[in-house]
Amino acid sequence: MKHKLVRKSVREFSESELGPIAHEIDRDARFPWEVIEKMRPLNFFGLQVPKRYGGAGLDSISYAIVIEELSRVSGAIGLCVTVHNSVGVQPILNFGTEEQKERFVPLLASGESIGAFCLTEANAGSDASGVETHAVLEGEKYLVNGTKIFVTNGGVCSLPLIFAVTGAGDPARNASVFILEKDMPGFSVGEIEDLCGMRANPVSSLFFEDCRVPRENLLGSEGDGIKIALATLDTGRIGIAAQAVGIAQGAFEASVKYSKERQQFRKPISSFQSIQNKLADMATEIDAARLLVYRACALKDSHKPFSKESAMAKLFGSATCTRVTSEAVQIHGGYGYSREYDVERYFRDAKVTEIYEGTSEIQRTVISRSVLAELI
């Protein structure tokens, strides 16, 4: 019953607040601050934050439902919320000191500050050991220099987490994570990327030029970077999988509606077996993807390992999203290729779910390593 209420309330909010502007904010690549302001008091930015820090304290399935329902209407805003909650807030909750939690988490939970996790660089993405951003301790402050690219929420984040190398030798052993604050000298934001999809999310580069970061803003200890990144991405993949399910669900519902209205040969196209088969496959794959997400959520909340399961959910969910949205365009025919129809936007939004938070190829690596280890 709790999960049904969560779905109902978020669906009503999404349809009333995001539905009327979803096309416009995608077309204009505009971040809808007016909707963000309404989301803040409803705890969208503190979904799984404990109540003592000002959050909603939701379980992971409720969290996945929220992301799905937002993404069903606007994938870009679903992306903003999942990245903020999963890879922006959770690392501080999981690895931060009590002082860091008390200082930063309430700001993030309220939505006063928007979070991000910055790993990707020109020569580092799937290969975290290629990170070139570095931090050198000088007295009580680290001097950070480097560039991060394709940062989700980059244009609006004020408390990003930065992955940087803090020692000589293997970056995988000497990487660390820092909590940066937007007003720190030497921290600047690049131009908003002109992307194919997720256009209402302000993805940008972040630049650090002799950016002085207080020692107390180090998350965990020096050298904990890979450990923090892997744990963070496990959680983040659940959110992206839920986002993929939401985009697919939106495209599917639009296809069902259109197939009942569109007439060909004096019949609604929903009466043709070829269309029925497409809809049947779409519905089945979406349900399967959703259940994979829920399994990963249940394991996470039970404090059991969920790395393999989150990778499976992300791999299958993102592939389902691209297949379903492609079929949605096909069902709509020529109209599906028109920007006047939502399925065109869903189609563009879908592809990147197979890329960020770890490509599909990386998900297969995570899964295969786990499977092979289990069989030894």
N, C-alpha and C positions, 0 to 999 in steps of 0.2 A: 504493500500500500504506500509506503514512504517513497519508493522509487516512482510509482505512478504519479504521485503528487508533484515530485520534482519535475518529471517530464511535462506534466500539464502546465505548471507555472512557467517553466522556461519556454515552452512552445508558445504560450500566449504572449510572453514578452517578446520573443523573437519575431513573431508574425506581426505584432502591432508596432514595434519600434524599429526593427530592422527590415521587415518585409517591404514597406513603402519606399525605402531608400537604397535597397541592396543593389539595384541596377545602377543608380546614379553614382554611388560611392565607388563602384567598380569602374565605371566609365571614366570618372574624373580622378581616380586614384586618390580618393579623399578619406582620411581617417575621421570617423564621425564622433567628434568629441561630445556632441550633444547627447548621443546614446551612451557613451562611456560615463558621463555624469550621472545618468539614470541607473547605470549598472553598479556604481560604487556603493550606494547604501544597501543594495540587495546582496552584497557579499560575493559578487562574481569574481572579485580579485583575491578572495581569501577562502576559496572553496574548501580546501582541506587543511587550512590553518587552524590550530586549536583555538578554542573560544577565548582563552586567556590572553591571546595576542590579537584578538579582535576578529577572528575568522569564523567561518560557518561550521568547521569541524565535520565536514561530510565524509562518508565512506567513499571508496574508490569507484564503486558502481554508480553512485549518485553523481560523482565528478564526471565520469564518462558520459552519462546521460546529458548533463549540462552542455558538454562540448559537442555532442552529437546534435542536440537540438539547435544550438547556435549555428553550427556549420550547415545544418539542413537549410537554413535561410541565407547565411552569409559565411562562406568558408573563411574569409579574411578575418572576421571578428572572432570566429571560433578559434582561429590560429592565434590571435592576440591573447585570448584568455587562456588557452592551454599552455602556451609557451611561458606566459607570466607565472601561472600556477605551478607548473611541473618543473621546468628547468630554471625558473627565476627565483621562486620562493623555496621549493623543497630542499635544495642544497644547503641553504642557510639553516633550515629546520633540522636537517640531518647531520650537518657537520659543523655548524656554528657554535660559538661559545654562548653562554646565557646572555652575556652582555650584547653580543651581536644580534641575538634573537630579539631582545627587548628594544634594541635601537632601530633595527631595520624591518623586522617582520610586520609590526603594526602599520608602518608606512606602506608596505606592499599589500597587506591584507585589505587596507582601506581603499586601495587604488590611487592614493595620493601620489605614490611612486609606481612606475611600471617597470617590470623586470625583463631581463634577457640573459641568455647564456652565450658567450662569445668564444667559439672555438675555431671556426673556419677562417682560413687565410688563403692567399693566392696559391701557396704551395702546400697547404694543409687542409684536409677535410676528412676523408675517410682515414687518412694517415695522420693521426694525431702527433706522431713523432716528427712531423715536418713543420711544427709550429716555430715561427721565428720571433714572435713577440717575446721580449725578455724583460725581466725585472731584476734590478740590482739593489741590494740593501745599502743605503747610505745613512748611517745613524739610525734614527727611528722611522725613516720613511724609505719606501721602495721607489726607485726611479724606473718607470715603465715606458718602454718604447716599442712601437709596432702598429700594425693595422689589422683590423678584423673586417671581413667582408660578408655580405649577405646576412646581416644580423636582423632576424625577425624582431619587430618592435624597435629596431635601431633608431628610427627617427623620433621616437617618443619616450624611450627608456631613460630613467634617471638613476637607476641602481643596477647596472648590468654587472654580471659576473664574468671576469676576464681570465682566460686560460693563458698562462705565460710561463716561460722557462726561467728558473731561478738559480741554475747552476750550470757548470760546464759538463760536457759529456752527453750522454744519452738523454734527449729531452723527455723520453718516456719515464725516466727515473727522476728527473729534475724539474718536472712541471708542477706548477702551483695554481691556485685559483684565488682571485682577489675580488673584493666587493668595491667597485668604483662608484663614485658619486659624480653626477653630471657637472657640478660646479667646480670640480677640481681643475686647477690650471693645467693646460697641456692636453685636456680631453676635448675632442671636437667630433662633430657628426658630419658625415658626408652627404651628398645628394641622395634623394630617395630614388631607388632603382625603378626603372620603367619595365615592369615584368609582364609576362604573358598572363599569369593568373595571380590570385590573392592580392589584387591591386589596391584594395583598401587597407592593406597592412603596410605601414611605412618601413619597408626593408631598406637598410642602408649600410654603408661602411662606418666604422668607428676608428678614429685616429688617436694615437697616444704619442706625444712628443715631450719627453722629459716630464711625464705626468707623475707627480709626487703623491704616493698612496701611503697613508699611515700604516705602520706595522700591524696595528690592531685590526686592519681591514683584510688581513690574510685569512682565508677560510681554511680551517684545519691547520696542518703544518706544511712546511716546505716539502715538496716531493709528493704531496697527496693528490696532485692534479689528475692523474690517470684514474685513481680510485674514485675520486669525486665525479669525474666525467662519465665513467662507466655506469655508476649508480644513478647518476642524473639522467642519462640517456635511456636506461631501462624504464624509468618512470615516464620520461618524455614520449617514448614510443607508444605507450598506452594512450596518451592524449592524441597523438597523431592518428593512431588507428581509429579512435572514436571520431575524430574529425572526418576521416575518410568514409566511415560508415554514414555520418550525417550528410555529407555531400552526395553520396550514392543514394541515400534515402530520398533526398530532395529531388534528384533527377528521376528516380523511379516513380515517385508520386506524380510528378509533372507528366511523365510518359503515360501513366494509367489514365490520367485526366484527358490528355490530348487524344489518346487512342479511342476514347469513347465519344469524342466530339468530331473527330476528323472523318469525313465521308469520302469513300472511294468506291466506285462501282455500285453506288446507291446503298452502301452499307457502312457502318462505322468500322474503322480498320481493326478495332478490338475483336471483331468477329472472325478475323482471318487467323488461321492456325500459326502462321509464321510470326505474327505479332504476339499471339498468346504464348508461344514458346519463348520468345525473348523475355516477356514479362515474368514468366515462370522461373527462368534461369536467374533473372535479376533479383527476384524476391528471395530465392533460395540462397544465393551467394551473399546477399546483404545479411540475412539471418545468421548464416554461418560465421560471417565476419564479426557480427555483433556478439555472438556467443564466445568467440575467441577473445574478444576484448574483456568480456565479463569474467572469463576464467582467469585471465592475467590479473584483473582487479581483485578477485577473490583470494588468489594466492598472495598478493601484496598485502592485503588487509589481514591475512592470517600469519604474516611475518615469515612466509616461506619463500624460497628462491623463485623468482619469476622472470629471470632474464630470457630464457628460451621462449617462454610463453608470450612475453611482451613482443619479442622479435617475430614470433609466428603471427601474432595479431596484427602487427604493423605490416609485415610482408603480405599476408593474405588480404588484409583490409585495404591497403593501397592499390593492390592489383585489382581487387573487386571494384574499387572506386573508378579506376580508369576504364575497366570493361563496361561497367554499368553506364557511365556517362557517355561513352562512345555509342553504346546501343540506344541510349536516350536520344542522341542526335539522329541516329539512323531512323528511329521510329518517327521522329518529327520531320524527316525528309529535308527538303530545302529550307523549311522554317527553322529547323534545328541549327542551321548554319547562320542564322540571323541573330544579331545582337538584341533583337526585340524579345527573344525567348530566353528564359532562364537557363535552359539546358546548355546553351552555348557557353555561358559563364561557368556552369558546373564542369563542363568539359575542359575548359582552360584551367580551372582550379585543381582538377583531379591529379594531373600528372606530377606535380611537385610533391605530392604525398609519398611518391616512390623514391624521392631524392633526399629531402631533409630529415633530420634526426636519424641519419644513417640510411644509405641507399639500400635498395632491395638486395643488391649483391652482398652488402655487409650483413644484412639480416640473415641471409643464407649461411654466411660464415659463422655467425653467432649460433645459429640453430645446429649446424653440422658439428661444430666443436662440442656442443652439449650432448648431442646424440651419440657421437663417437666415444665421449668420455663415459656416458652411461653404460655403454656396451662392453667396456673393458672389464 
